[in-house]
Amino acid sequence: MACTSDVTTAISTSETTFGDGNATTISAVHPDIIQTHILSRLDGPALASVATTCRQLYQLSSQEHLWAKICHSTWPSTNSPHIRHVISTFPSRSRSFFPDSFPLLLTPAPSTYNSHTNPDRTTELISAVDIFYRQQLIFSKVVETETVTGWFSCSPFRIDLLDPKDVVQTPIKCPKGDEACQDIGDDLSLSWIVIDPTGRRAVNLSSEKPVSVQRHWLSGEVHARFASVLTGDKGSSSEFAMCNLMITFGGVEGGDMHVREASLQMEDMDGSHMNGRDSLVILQRALEGKRGRRVRPEQEGLKRYQEFLNMKKERKERKLRAEGRLDFLCAGLAVVSFAGLCCLFVFWR
């Protein structure tokens, strides 16, 4: 909101000066006026800041209806009956859900995680997804994914929001030329919140802004990739993993575009898609991980994505060098063995 910072500064002081020059404390203002005309106009970070100023404002800022309103306005998908029910089971309801889902997910070193994560603890994942274009909602959906089946554990992990034949119309104009794809990325934003109803935690896996926007050379579809780098399993072949959030747009050049596909997948540092069980372990660690302030989240998300790509490249080069050394060693042993056999053959003749 435009005046959020000004309102926060004004009510964060212990005294308020009126037009006649007289000063009074904030406690003299009726609580209904504070809630209805002041606190209800704040966004989440501002409301949390106000709550730290004094005990009275903390109590007034902790009201469920304030935080529920902020959650629903920030993420329209959370207004669905099922999501509202799940949020009601959180320790402080919407006041717990918002800080879980709003801050940028940090990625600590793999050694800081508990290695005894139990994937069987989580029986369901709920995805609350909202796509915005120029700050206007163009798509919103809630998808539930069961995690207890053998098919989920062994198959490549993937969450799809749309069936193959479904499309969602948007006001986005199909770009003319590859150069115009970047303009779409500048105006596009995504929120993909994954909720664990059993553990009563949530995490936003989106980089908010696309880390890449490309047009497919054959189909002409526009692929907008959002991503977040997560900590993998130190005991596996990959200490980091990337959560790929892919939004695919189709349409005739110059006409309105439509969403053809929206999916979430997990990829290890070898570029392989991870199965459901391994992905669930990584998601549980992300749900339990630390959060940070969203300072230029689009730049931070792109930075981590590029760092992950560099790590993948370095890892591939190390494997190629190791394989090259092994091939050279095997070739040397083959030459020595052949020479030895030749010497034996000559000797016995």
Secondary structure, 3 states (H helix, E strand, C coil): CCCHHHHHHHHCCCEEECCCCCEEEHHHCCHHHHHHHHHHHCCHHHHHHHCCCCHHHHHHHCCHHHHHHHHHHHCHHHHCHHHHHHHCCCCCCHHHHHHHHCCEECCCCHHHCCCCCCHHHCCEEEEEEEEEECCEEEEEEEEEEECCCHHHHHCECEEECCCCCCCEEEEEECCCCHHHHHHHHHHEEEEEEEEECCCCEEEECCCCCCCEEEECCCCCCEEEEEEEEEECCCCCCCCEEEEEEEEEEECCCCCEEEEEEEEEEEEECCCCECEHHHHHHHHHHHHHCCEECCCCHHHHHHHHHHHHHHHHHHHHHHHHHHHHHHHHHHHHHHHHHHHHHHHHHHHHC
